[in-house]
Amino acid sequence: MPKLTIVAFDGTKFDLDVASGSTVMENAVKNSVPGVEAECGGACACATCHVYVDDAWSEKVGTPDVMEEDMLDFAYEQKPTSRLSCQVKMTDDLDGLVVHVPERQA
């Protein structure tokens, strides 16, 4: 079971044990992480689950596909490590992943 740390904008850390195959967004919503609104429920149709992947994990998580890139255009303060958390699936390879929630969503 991989571990995931979600850091809320206020610095509160949510250290979670998560199921492989679940998304970062699903785990954020399930654990009431503030700032992850997930209005479309994971359909990659909005940018309200935007997170910043920690620099140490950026390469391992990879880059967004074309559809996700289009949605990220609507994200608040997009950065090179921006991802939609609904598009990041947890795997054993991502054990220990750290993501940060922006100040606000789109």
Phi and psi in degrees as GROMACS dihedral restraints (atoms count N, CA, C in turn):
[ dihedral_restraints ]
;  ai    aj    ak    al  type     phi  dphi    fc
    3     4     5     6     1   -68.3    20    10
    4     5     6     7     1   155.0    20    10
    6     7     8     9     1  -101.1    20    10
    7     8     9    10     1   144.1    20    10
    9    10    11    12     1  -135.6    20    10
   10    11    12    13     1   133.0    20    10
   12    13    14    15     1  -115.6    20    10
   13    14    15    16     1   123.9    20    10
   15    16    17    18     1  -111.9    20    10
   16    17    18    19     1   123.4    20    10
   18    19    20    21     1  -103.4    20    10
   19    20    21    22     1   114.1    20    10
   21    22    23    24     1   -67.8    20    10
   22    23    24    25     1   163.6    20    10
   24    25    26    27     1   -58.9    20    10
   25    26    27    28     1   -32.5    20    10
   27    28    29    30     1   -80.0    20    10
   28    29    30    31     1     1.7    20    10
   30    31    32    33     1    96.0    20    10
   31    32    33    34     1    -7.2    20    10
   33    34    35    36     1   -64.2    20    10
   34    35    36    37     1   130.3    20    10
   36    37    38    39     1  -100.3    20    10
   37    38    39    40     1   134.6    20    10
   39    40    41    42     1  -112.0    20    10
   40    41    42    43     1   103.6    20    10
   42    43    44    45     1   -94.1    20    10
   43    44    45    46     1   114.6    20    10
   45    46    47    48     1  -123.2    20    10
   46    47    48    49     1   143.4    20    10
   48    49    50    51     1   -96.3    20    10
   49    50    51    52     1   123.7    20    10
   51    52    53    54     1  -125.8    20    10
   52    53    54    55     1   159.6    20    10
   54    55    56    57     1   -80.6    20    10
   55    56    57    58     1   139.1    20    10
   57    58    59    60     1   -61.1    20    10
   58    59    60    61     1   138.2    20    10
   60    61    62    63     1    94.5    20    10
   61    62    63    64     1   -17.0    20    10
   63    64    65    66     1   -80.1    20    10
   64    65    66    67     1   159.2    20    10
   66    67    68    69     1   -96.5    20    10
   67    68    69    70     1   160.3    20    10
   69    70    71    72     1   -58.5    20    10
   70    71    72    73     1   -41.0    20    10
   72    73    74    75     1   -61.5    20    10
   73    74    75    76     1   -46.9    20    10
   75    76    77    78     1   -56.8    20    10
   76    77    78    79     1   -42.0    20    10
   78    79    80    81     1   -71.3    20    10
   79    80    81    82     1   -35.5    20    10
   81    82    83    84     1   -64.6    20    10
   82    83    84    85     1   -46.1    20    10
   84    85    86    87     1   -65.2    20    10
   85    86    87    88     1   -46.4    20    10
   87    88    89    90     1   -58.4    20    10
   88    89    90    91     1   -31.8    20    10
   90    91    92    93     1  -105.3    20    10
   91    92    93    94     1    15.4    20    10
   93    94    95    96     1    52.1    20    10
   94    95    96    97     1    44.6    20    10
   96    97    98    99     1   -70.9    20    10
   97    98    99   100     1   122.1    20    10
   99   100   101   102     1   -67.6    20    10
  100   101   102   103     1   141.5    20    10
  102   103   104   105     1    97.6    20    10
  103   104   105   106     1   -12.2    20    10
  105   106   107   108     1  -102.8    20    10
  106   107   108   109     1   100.0    20    10
  108   109   110   111     1   -84.2    20    10
  109   110   111   112     1   -39.0    20    10
  111   112   113   114     1    52.6    20    10
  112   113   114   115     1    50.9    20    10
  114   115   116   117     1   -61.4    20    10
  115   116   117   118     1   -32.9    20    10
  117   118   119   120     1   -90.8    20    10
  118   119   120   121     1     0.1    20    10
  120   121   122   123     1    72.8    20    10
  121   122   123   124     1    17.3    20    10
  123   124   125   126     1   101.2    20    10
  124   125   126   127     1    15.0    20    10
  126   127   128   129     1   -88.7    20    10
  127   128   129   130     1     5.0    20    10
  129   130   131   132     1    56.7    20    10
  130   131   132   133     1    42.5    20    10
  132   133   134   135     1  -119.5    20    10
  133   134   135   136     1    10.5    20    10
  135   136   137   138     1  -155.2    20    10
  136   137   138   139     1  -171.6    20    10
  138   139   140   141     1  -130.1    20    10
  139   140   141   142     1    32.6    20    10
  141   142   143   144     1   -94.1    20    10
  142   143   144   145     1    13.2    20    10
  144   145   146   147     1  -124.2    20    10
  145   146   147   148     1    24.0    20    10
  147   148   149   150     1   -59.8    20    10
  148   149   150   151     1   134.4    20    10
  150   151   152   153     1  -138.8    20    10
  151   152   153   154     1   164.3    20    10
  153   154   155   156     1  -106.4    20    10
  154   155   156   157     1   123.2    20    10
  156   157   158   159     1   -74.3    20    10
  157   158   159   160     1   133.0    20    10
  159   160   161   162     1   -55.5    20    10
  160   161   162   163     1   139.4    20    10
  162   163   164   165     1   -51.3    20    10
  163   164   165   166     1   -37.3    20    10
  165   166   167   168     1   -65.4    20    10
  166   167   168   169     1   -19.7    20    10
  168   169   170   171     1  -108.0    20    10
  169   170   171   172     1    -7.6    20    10
  171   172   173   174     1   -53.9    20    10
  172   173   174   175     1   -49.2    20    10
  174   175   176   177     1   -65.0    20    10
  175   176   177   178     1   -41.0    20    10
  177   178   179   180     1   -68.1    20    10
  178   179   180   181     1   -37.0    20    10
  180   181   182   183     1   -70.5    20    10
  181   182   183   184     1   -36.5    20    10
  183   184   185   186     1    93.4    20    10
  184   185   186   187     1  -176.4    20    10
  186   187   188   189     1  -102.1    20    10
  187   188   189   190     1   157.1    20    10
  189   190   191   192     1   -70.1    20    10
  190   191   192   193     1   151.9    20    10
  192   193   194   195     1   -79.1    20    10
  193   194   195   196     1   179.0    20    10
  195   196   197   198     1   -60.2    20    10
  196   197   198   199     1   -44.7    20    10
  198   199   200   201     1   -62.7    20    10
  199   200   201   202     1   -43.8    20    10
  201   202   203   204     1   -65.3    20    10
  202   203   204   205     1   -41.0    20    10
  204   205   206   207     1   -57.6    20    10
  205   206   207   208     1   -41.4    20    10
  207   208   209   210     1   -60.9    20    10
  208   209   210   211     1   -42.7    20    10
  210   211   212   213     1   -70.7    20    10
  211   212   213   214     1   -33.6    20    10
  213   214   215   216     1   -65.0    20    10
  214   215   216   217     1   -19.5    20    10
  216   217   218   219     1   -59.5    20    10
  217   218   219   220     1   -22.9    20    10
  219   220   221   222     1   -93.7    20    10
  220   221   222   223     1    -1.8    20    10
  222   223   224   225     1   -75.1    20    10
  223   224   225   226     1   147.5    20    10
  225   226   227   228     1   -74.5    20    10
  226   227   228   229     1   128.6    20    10
  228   229   230   231     1    45.4    20    10
  229   230   231   232     1    61.6    20    10
  231   232   233   234     1   -62.3    20    10
  232   233   234   235     1   141.2    20    10
  234   235   236   237     1  -127.8    20    10
  235   236   237   238     1   169.5    20    10
  237   238   239   240     1   -59.0    20    10
  238   239   240   241     1   -24.7    20    10
  240   241   242   243     1   -98.8    20    10
  241   242   243   244     1    12.1    20    10
  243   244   245   246     1   -67.0    20    10
  244   245   246   247     1   137.4    20    10
  246   247   248   249     1  -144.0    20    10
  247   248   249   250     1   156.7    20    10
  249   250   251   252     1   -87.1    20    10
  250   251   252   253     1   124.2    20    10
  252   253   254   255     1   -65.4    20    10
  253   254   255   256     1   -18.9    20    10
  255   256   257   258     1   -72.4    20    10
  256   257   258   259     1   -14.5    20    10
  258   259   260   261     1  -102.9    20    10
  259   260   261   262     1     1.3    20    10
  261   262   263   264     1  -106.2    20    10
  262   263   264   265     1   105.2    20    10
  264   265   266   267     1   -90.5    20    10
  265   266   267   268     1   134.1    20    10
  267   268   269   270     1   -76.0    20    10
  268   269   270   271     1   137.1    20    10
  270   271   272   273     1  -138.0    20    10
  271   272   273   274     1   170.9    20    10
  273   274   275   276     1   -61.2    20    10
  274   275   276   277     1   -30.2    20    10
  276   277   278   279     1   -66.7    20    10
  277   278   279   280     1   -22.4    20    10
  279   280   281   282     1   -99.6    20    10
  280   281   282   283     1    16.4    20    10
  282   283   284   285     1   -58.1    20    10
  283   284   285   286     1   119.4    20    10
  285   286   287   288     1   100.7    20    10
  286   287   288   289     1     2.0    20    10
  288   289   290   291     1   -52.2    20    10
  289   290   291   292     1   139.2    20    10
  291   292   293   294     1  -123.3    20    10
  292   293   294   295     1   129.0    20    10
  294   295   296   297     1  -128.6    20    10
  295   296   297   298     1   156.0    20    10
  297   298   299   300     1  -121.3    20    10
  298   299   300   301     1   137.0    20    10
  300   301   302   303     1   -89.2    20    10
  301   302   303   304     1   132.0    20    10
  303   304   305   306     1   -69.4    20    10
  304   305   306   307     1   171.3    20    10
  306   307   308   309     1   -56.4    20    10
  307   308   309   310     1   -39.6    20    10
  309   310   311   312     1  -153.2    20    10
  310   311   312   313     1   167.9    20    10
  312   313   314   315     1   -98.6    20    10
  313   314   315   316     1   173.0    20    10
